[in-house]
Amino acid sequence: MPGIGTNSEGEGILETLSHSLTRLETYTEMVDLIPQVGINMVYSKPSAKGVLDVAGLSGRVIESMGAPKVCGEVVFGGSQHLALVVVELVKLEPGLRAAVNIKGRRHVAEALEGMGLDVVVLPPARSEGCAVADYIKEKRKIHDAYYHPGAFGIEPTTTIVAQDPDALVETLIELSRLV
């Protein structure tokens, strides 16, 4: 298994995340959720303190020939922005260790709400780091999803959080059928 981390906990995290990302490739309807920047998904160690405690894709999930395609390797430190989100989540709720970013559109946020998820709309502002991580750190409040409408030069995205990558995939499958 590629990536940093040789202990069984780290290997299990890498394997779980790899499996979940591979599952995404089997759902062609998932392409409607892929933003221009691509999808990334992360999964952290139970007590993540920093980016290197969070596994992510070194590349992105992109659209290729009408289907999702995983590009890159699953490694610890693979996604800085989403890793920052999970590090802030774990501080408040240790069981929430996974996150994914998808296309940010009002109808996506509304579909998530229709699925019973708690969605917050962030202000359309630039952030020096990650707007979602900054929001969680400042407000100290956890939601199921965070819709960022973008800003000048920043694509709108939606970040969904869950206990593990498999739960995220299940959410994305249901969501892809609704949008």
C-alpha positions in Angstrom: 0.0 0.0 0.0 1.5 3.4 -1.0 1.9 6.1 1.6 3.6 7.0 4.8 2.8 5.0 7.8 3.9 1.5 8.6 1.8 0.6 11.6 -1.3 -1.5 11.2 -3.6 1.5 12.2 -2.1 3.6 9.4 -2.3 0.8 6.9 -5.9 0.1 7.8 -6.7 3.8 7.2 -5.0 3.8 3.8 -6.7 0.6 2.8 -10.2 1.8 3.9 -9.8 5.1 2.0 -8.4 3.4 -1.1 -11.4 1.0 -1.2 -13.9 3.8 -0.8 -12.3 5.9 -3.6 -12.3 2.8 -5.9 -16.0 2.4 -5.2 -16.6 5.9 -6.5 -15.3 4.9 -10.0 -18.2 2.4 -10.4 -20.9 5.1 -10.2 -21.0 7.0 -13.5 -23.7 9.3 -12.1 -21.1 10.6 -9.7 -19.6 12.8 -12.4 -22.3 15.4 -11.8 -20.8 15.9 -8.3 -17.2 16.5 -9.5 -16.0 20.1 -9.3 -13.4 21.5 -11.7 -10.8 21.1 -9.0 -11.8 17.4 -8.7 -13.0 15.4 -5.7 -10.8 14.5 -2.8 -11.6 12.4 0.3 -9.7 12.1 3.5 -9.7 9.8 6.5 -7.8 10.5 9.7 -6.1 8.6 12.5 -8.4 8.7 15.7 -6.5 11.5 17.3 -5.2 13.5 14.4 -3.1 16.5 15.4 -1.9 17.6 12.0 -2.1 17.1 8.2 0.3 14.1 8.3 -2.2 12.2 10.5 -4.8 12.4 7.7 -4.8 10.2 4.7 -5.9 11.7 1.4 -5.5 11.3 -2.3 -2.3 12.8 -3.7 -4.3 13.7 -6.9 -8.0 14.0 -7.4 -11.0 12.1 -8.6 -11.8 13.7 -12.0 -14.2 13.1 -14.8 -12.7 10.9 -17.6 -14.7 9.6 -20.5 -17.9 10.2 -18.7 -17.0 8.4 -15.5 -15.2 9.2 -12.2 -11.4 8.4 -12.4 -9.2 8.2 -9.3 -5.8 9.9 -10.1 -3.0 9.7 -7.6 -2.2 7.6 -4.6 -3.7 7.5 -1.1 -1.0 8.8 1.3 -0.9 10.6 4.6 -0.7 14.3 4.0 -2.4 13.8 0.5 -4.8 16.7 0.9 -4.0 19.7 3.0 -7.3 21.6 2.9 -9.5 18.6 3.7 -7.0 17.4 6.3 -7.3 20.7 8.1 -11.1 20.2 8.2 -10.8 16.8 9.7 -8.2 18.0 12.3 -10.6 20.6 13.5 -13.5 18.1 13.5 -11.6 15.5 15.6 -10.9 18.2 18.2 -14.7 18.7 18.7 -16.0 15.2 17.9 -13.3 12.4 17.7 -15.7 10.1 15.8 -15.9 12.3 12.8 -12.7 11.4 10.9 -13.7 11.6 7.2 -14.5 14.4 4.7 -15.0 14.8 1.0 -15.3 17.8 -1.3 -17.7 17.9 -4.2 -19.3 20.5 -6.5 -20.8 23.5 -4.7 -24.2 24.4 -6.0 -27.3 25.5 -4.3 -29.3 22.5 -5.6 -26.6 20.2 -4.2 -27.0 21.8 -0.7 -30.8 21.6 -1.0 -30.6 17.9 -2.0 -28.4 17.2 1.1 -30.9 18.9 3.3 -33.6 16.9 1.7 -31.6 13.8 2.7 -31.8 15.0 6.3 -28.3 16.4 6.6 -27.5 19.6 8.4 -26.0 22.0 5.9 -24.5 25.4 6.6 -23.8 28.0 3.9 -20.5 29.8 4.5 -19.9 33.4 3.5 -18.4 33.9 0.0 -15.0 35.0 1.3 -11.5 34.1 0.6 -9.5 32.2 3.3 -5.8 32.0 3.8 -6.1 28.3 4.6 -9.4 26.5 4.2 -12.7 28.3 4.7 -14.5 25.2 6.1 -11.7 24.5 8.6 -11.6 28.2 9.6 -15.4 28.1 10.1 -15.3 25.0 12.4 -12.4 26.4 14.4 -14.1 29.8 14.9 -17.7 28.7 15.4 -16.8 25.4 17.2 -20.0 24.0 15.7 -20.2 20.8 13.5 -22.6 20.4 10.6 -22.9 17.4 8.2 -22.1 19.6 5.2 -20.6 22.9 4.4 -21.5 24.8 1.3 -19.0 27.4 0.2 -20.4 29.5 -2.7 -16.9 30.5 -3.8 -15.2 33.8 -4.1 -13.2 35.6 -6.8 -10.9 32.9 -8.2 -12.3 30.2 -5.9 -14.7 27.6 -7.2 -17.8 26.8 -5.1 -17.6 23.5 -3.2 -19.5 21.5 -0.7 -17.6 19.6 2.0 -19.4 16.6 3.6 -18.2 15.0 6.8 -18.8 11.6 8.3 -17.3 8.9 10.6 -15.6 7.1 7.8 -15.1 7.0 4.0 -17.7 4.3 3.5 -20.4 6.5 5.0 -19.3 9.3 2.7 -19.6 7.0 -0.4 -23.1 6.0 0.7 -24.1 9.7 1.0 -22.6 10.5 -2.4 -24.4 7.6 -4.1 -27.7 8.8 -2.7 -27.0 12.4 -3.5 -25.9 11.5 -7.1 -29.3 10.0 -7.7 -31.0 13.2 -6.6 -29.1 15.9 -8.5 
